[in-house]
Amino acid sequence: MTFLILCVDRDDDFGAKTGVTTPIIGREENLDAAISLGLADPEDTDTNSVLAAVNVYDDMVRQGHEAEVATICGDRNVGATSDREVSEQLDDVLAEVEPSSCILVTDGAEDEFILPLITSRVRVDAVKRVIVRQNQDIEGIYYVIKRALEDERIQRTVFVPLALALLVYGFAAITGYQTMGLGLIAIAVGAWFIVKGFQMEDTLVRLLRDFYEGLSSGRVTLFTSFLSVALLLGGIVFAWQDVQNLGAASQVGKAIVFLTTLMWWAIVATLLTAGGRVLDAWVTERRILWSYWLLPFGLFATGLIATSVLSIVSRIHAGVPASQLVDLGDFLYLLGGVFTAVVGWSSHHYIQSRMRSGTTASPQETEST
């Protein structure tokens, strides 16, 4: 029966501070790694964790048990990325050692987050938590707090959000919009909690990376997306102005006017974004996105029909007699929406049939729908 004494460095202090290749398997290898980390950063508690793991290993060997000690590391980006790295290294260790059970040695609750990940692969008989003794006087507490605030991860999660909040509120106070500043801060904090709660950090980093790559490569989609957002914001402003011009109209009437105005701005913004994607696909890959053919027809048909329906709902709310609910303009809007939808569907069906017969374009130049 083989015992695996496992030490976990979830935030990869060994790799970041010493350059040691992980996983680290074997007593001497772990001692060398602990000494290297101790020399690089004498205050890092992971050094004590590895030494504690070696101590447990020595006790198991003295008792006549067959044992092995190993250290696995994650990534500086603690979360999904580091846990995937821990999983891969754990699989490598298990494949080499082939233990019957495991004793986990950890220096805190953060590393114990991966306990379910370990128990899903090997039986865990015990968890040894290493607590480093600290001086308890005021100077010692101050020193511990000071060192914690110098940690790069704490700086990113505490200082940066606090600095942004102060900047937003300071600018709002200077311009006389303190209430708006507090609202913006509340929105930002709520968005950050959502990102942390759903563990969307990796997705956010990927979006920022795509944004940077879009800027460096000059992709049209990036600029059309910005322009679409600007159009949508402009549509909200114009729709709000239309509502204010109604005066003492009912809330339902104001809502209908707001939706009718904003809807067409949103349609144009959507078409602009789609046009950027189509243009990018053609410029970069010489590929035509035929799947976007139906989009403008569908959007315009929806806009025409929705405009007519909202107009009729407005008249119903105003108490207009049933004989006068639908006027010529509403009928033309409905007819135009249906006609646009039929034209779009028919042309799309025709293009699909031509593509299947191979007479319109080669497979390399089209995207199948």
C-alpha positions in Angstrom: 0.0 0.0 0.0 1.6 3.3 -1.2 0.8 6.6 0.5 1.2 9.9 -1.4 2.1 12.9 0.7 0.8 15.7 -1.5 1.6 19.4 -1.2 -0.4 21.9 -3.3 0.8 25.3 -4.4 -2.3 26.6 -6.0 -0.9 30.0 -7.0 2.4 28.6 -8.4 4.9 30.4 -6.1 7.5 27.8 -6.9 7.3 28.4 -10.7 7.0 32.2 -10.4 9.8 32.8 -7.8 12.2 29.9 -8.4 11.6 28.6 -11.9 11.3 25.1 -10.6 9.6 22.6 -12.9 6.6 21.0 -11.5 5.3 18.5 -10.4 8.1 17.9 -7.9 8.3 14.2 -6.9 10.7 12.7 -4.4 12.1 13.7 -1.0 15.3 15.3 -2.1 13.7 17.1 -5.0 11.1 18.6 -2.6 13.8 19.6 -0.1 15.8 21.3 -2.9 12.6 23.1 -4.1 11.8 24.3 -0.5 15.3 25.6 -0.1 15.1 27.5 -3.4 11.8 29.1 -2.5 13.1 29.9 1.0 16.1 31.7 -0.4 14.0 33.5 -3.1 11.3 34.6 -0.6 11.9 33.6 3.1 8.4 34.7 4.1 6.5 32.5 1.7 4.5 29.9 3.7 4.7 27.4 0.8 8.3 26.6 2.0 6.9 25.5 5.4 4.2 23.4 3.6 6.8 21.4 1.6 8.9 20.9 4.7 5.9 19.7 6.6 5.1 17.3 3.7 8.6 15.9 3.9 8.2 15.6 7.6 5.1 13.6 7.2 6.8 11.4 4.6 9.7 10.7 7.0 7.2 9.7 9.7 5.4 7.3 7.3 8.7 5.7 6.2 9.9 5.3 9.9 6.6 3.5 10.5 7.4 1.0 7.8 4.9 2.3 5.2 5.7 2.7 1.5 5.3 6.4 0.7 6.2 9.1 -1.7 6.1 12.9 -1.4 5.1 15.3 -4.3 4.3 18.9 -4.8 2.0 20.1 -7.6 1.5 23.8 -8.6 -1.3 25.7 -10.3 -1.1 29.1 -11.9 -0.7 32.8 -10.8 -4.2 33.4 -12.2 -5.9 31.6 -9.3 -9.2 30.1 -10.3 -10.2 27.9 -13.3 -6.8 28.3 -15.0 -4.8 27.2 -11.9 -7.2 24.4 -11.1 -6.8 23.0 -14.6 -3.0 23.0 -14.2 -3.3 21.3 -10.8 -5.5 18.6 -12.3 -3.0 17.9 -15.1 -0.1 17.7 -12.7 -2.0 15.6 -10.3 -2.8 13.1 -13.1 0.9 12.9 -13.9 1.8 12.3 -10.2 -0.8 9.6 -9.8 0.3 7.9 -13.0 3.9 7.7 -11.8 3.4 6.9 -8.1 0.2 4.9 -8.3 -0.8 5.5 -4.7 -3.5 3.7 -2.7 -4.3 6.8 -0.7 -3.2 10.4 -0.2 -2.4 12.8 2.7 -2.9 16.4 1.7 -0.6 19.0 3.3 -1.7 22.6 2.8 -0.9 26.1 4.3 -4.4 27.5 4.2 -8.0 27.4 3.1 -7.2 28.6 -0.5 -5.3 25.4 -1.3 -8.1 23.3 0.3 -10.5 24.6 -2.4 -9.0 21.9 -4.7 -9.8 19.1 -2.2 -12.8 17.9 -4.2 -10.6 17.8 -7.3 -8.1 15.5 -5.5 -10.8 13.2 -3.8 -12.3 12.6 -7.3 -9.0 10.9 -8.3 -7.6 9.3 -5.2 -8.7 8.5 -1.6 -7.7 11.2 0.9 -7.0 9.8 4.3 -6.0 13.0 6.1 -5.5 16.8 5.6 -2.6 18.4 7.5 -2.9 22.2 7.7 0.4 24.0 8.3 0.0 27.1 10.5 3.2 29.3 10.8 3.7 30.8 14.2 3.7 34.6 14.2 4.6 37.3 16.7 1.3 38.5 18.2 2.2 42.0 19.3 1.0 45.1 17.5 4.2 45.5 15.5 4.0 41.9 14.2 0.3 42.4 13.2 1.2 45.6 11.4 4.1 43.9 9.6 1.9 41.0 8.5 -0.8 43.4 7.1 1.9 45.5 5.4 3.4 42.4 3.7 -0.1 41.2 2.7 -0.9 44.5 1.0 2.4 44.3 -0.9 1.2 41.0 -2.4 0.5 41.4 -6.2 -2.8 39.5 -6.0 -4.1 41.6 -3.1 -3.1 44.8 -4.9 -5.1 43.8 -8.0 -8.2 42.8 -6.1 -8.2 45.6 -3.5 -6.1 48.6 -4.6 -7.3 48.8 -8.3 -11.0 48.6 -7.6 -10.7 51.1 -4.7 -8.6 53.5 -6.8 -11.2 53.3 -9.7 -14.0 53.9 -7.2 -12.3 57.0 -5.8 -11.5 58.4 -9.2 -15.1 58.0 -10.3 -16.5 59.6 -7.2 -13.9 62.4 -7.2 -14.7 63.3 -10.8 -18.5 63.1 -10.1 -18.0 65.4 -7.0 -16.0 67.9 -9.0 -18.7 68.1 -11.7 -21.5 68.2 -9.1 -23.0 64.7 -9.8 -22.2 62.9 -6.6 -25.4 60.8 -6.8 -24.5 59.6 -10.3 -21.0 58.8 -9.2 -22.3 56.6 -6.3 -24.6 54.9 -8.8 -21.8 54.2 -11.2 -19.7 52.8 -8.4 -22.5 50.6 -7.3 -23.0 49.3 -10.8 -19.3 48.6 -11.2 -19.1 46.7 -7.8 -22.2 44.7 -8.7 -20.7 43.8 -12.1 -17.5 42.7 -10.4 -19.3 40.5 -7.9 -21.1 38.9 -10.8 -17.8 38.2 -12.6 -16.3 36.7 -9.4 -19.5 34.8 -8.5 -19.7 33.1 -11.9 -15.9 32.7 -12.2 -15.9 34.7 -15.4 -12.4 36.1 -15.0 -10.9 33.9 -17.7 -13.7 35.0 -20.1 -13.2 38.6 -19.3 -9.4 38.3 -19.9 -10.1 36.6 -23.2 -12.4 39.4 -24.3 -9.8 42.0 -23.4 -7.2 40.0 -25.3 -9.5 39.8 -28.3 -10.1 43.5 -28.0 -6.3 44.2 -28.1 -5.8 41.8 -31.0 -8.6 43.5 -32.9 -7.0 46.9 -32.4 -3.6 45.7 -33.5 -4.9 43.8 -36.5 -7.4 46.5 -37.6 -10.4 44.2 -37.7 -13.5 46.0 -39.0 -15.7 44.2 -36.5 -14.2 46.0 -33.5 -14.9 49.4 -34.9 -18.4 48.5 -36.2 -19.2 47.2 -32.7 -18.1 50.4 -31.1 -20.2 52.4 -33.6 -23.1 50.1 -32.9 -22.9 50.8 -29.2 -22.7 54.5 -29.9 -25.8 54.3 -32.1 -27.7 52.3 -29.5 -26.8 55.0 -26.8 -27.9 57.7 -29.3 -31.1 55.8 -29.9 -31.8 55.8 -26.1 -31.2 59.5 -25.9 -33.5 60.3 -28.9 -36.2 57.9 -27.7 -36.1 59.6 -24.3 -36.4 63.0 -25.9 -39.5 61.8 -27.8 -41.0 60.7 -24.6 -40.4 64.0 -22.9 -42.1 65.8 -25.8 -45.3 63.9 -25.2 -46.0 66.0 -22.1 -48.8 64.5 -20.0 -49.3 61.3 -21.9 -50.0 58.1 -20.1 -47.1 55.8 -19.1 -48.2 53.1 -21.6 -48.2 55.7 -24.4 -44.7 56.9 -23.4 -43.5 53.3 -23.3 -44.8 52.6 -26.8 -43.2 55.7 -28.2 -39.9 54.9 -26.5 -39.9 51.3 -27.8 -40.9 52.4 -31.3 -38.0 54.9 -31.6 -35.4 52.8 -29.9 -36.3 49.7 -32.0 -35.1 51.2 -35.3 -31.9 52.5 -33.8 -31.3 49.0 -32.4 -32.0 47.4 -35.9 -29.4 49.7 -37.5 -26.9 49.0 -34.8 -27.3 45.2 -35.2 -27.0 45.4 -39.0 -23.8 47.5 -38.6 -22.3 44.9 -36.3 -23.2 42.0 -38.7 -21.9 44.0 -41.7 -18.5 44.3 -39.9 -18.4 40.5 -39.4 -19.2 39.8 -43.0 -16.6 42.2 -44.2 -14.0 40.7 -41.8 -14.7 37.2 -43.1 -14.3 38.3 -46.7 -11.1 40.3 -46.1 -9.3 37.8 -43.9 -10.6 34.5 -45.3 -12.2 35.4 -48.7 -15.3 33.7 -47.3 -18.9 34.9 -47.8 -21.1 34.5 -44.7 -24.3 33.5 -46.5 -25.8 32.7 -43.1 -26.2 36.5 -42.6 -28.3 36.9 -45.7 -31.6 36.5 -43.9 -30.6 38.9 -41.1 -31.5 42.3 -42.7 -34.7 41.0 -44.2 -35.7 39.5 -40.8 -34.9 42.7 -38.9 -36.7 45.0 -41.2 -39.7 42.8 -41.4 -39.8 42.6 -37.6 -39.4 46.4 -37.3 -42.2 47.1 -39.8 -44.6 44.6 -38.2 -43.7 45.7 -34.6 -44.2 49.4 -35.5 -47.7 48.6 -36.8 -48.6 46.5 -33.8 -47.4 49.1 -31.3 -49.4 51.7 -33.1 -52.5 49.6 -32.9 -51.8 48.9 -29.2 -51.5 52.6 -28.6 -54.9 53.3 -30.1 -56.5 50.5 -28.1 -55.1 52.0 -24.9 -56.4 55.4 -26.0 -59.9 54.0 -26.4 -60.2 54.4 -30.2 -63.2 52.6 -31.6 -62.6 49.2 -33.2 -63.5 50.4 -36.6 -60.6 52.9 -36.5 -57.9 50.8 -34.9 -56.1 50.0 -38.2 -55.5 52.9 -40.6 -53.8 52.8 -44.0 -50.4 53.4 -42.6 -50.6 50.5 -40.2 -51.8 48.2 -43.1 -48.9 49.3 -45.3 -46.4 48.6 -42.5 -47.9 45.1 -42.0 -47.9 44.5 -45.7 -44.3 45.8 -46.1 -43.2 43.5 -43.2 -44.7 40.4 -44.7 -43.4 41.3 -48.2 -39.9 41.8 -46.8 -40.0 38.5 -45.0 -41.2 36.6 -48.1 -38.5 38.2 -50.3 -35.8 37.4 -47.7 -36.9 33.8 -47.3 -37.3 33.2 -51.0 -34.0 34.7 -51.9 -32.3 32.7 -49.2 -33.9 29.5 -50.4 -32.8 30.2 -53.9 -29.2 30.8 -52.8 -29.2 27.6 -50.8 -30.5 25.6 -53.8 -27.9 27.2 -56.1 -25.1 26.4 -53.6 -26.1 22.8 -53.4 -26.0 22.5 -57.1 -22.5 24.1 -57.1 -23.3 26.8 -59.6 -22.9 29.9 -57.5 -19.7 29.6 -55.5 -17.1 27.1 -54.5 -17.2 25.6 -51.0 -14.1 27.6 -50.0 -15.9 30.9 -50.7 -19.2 30.3 -48.9 -20.3 29.4 -45.5 -23.1 26.8 -45.3 -26.2 27.7 -43.4 
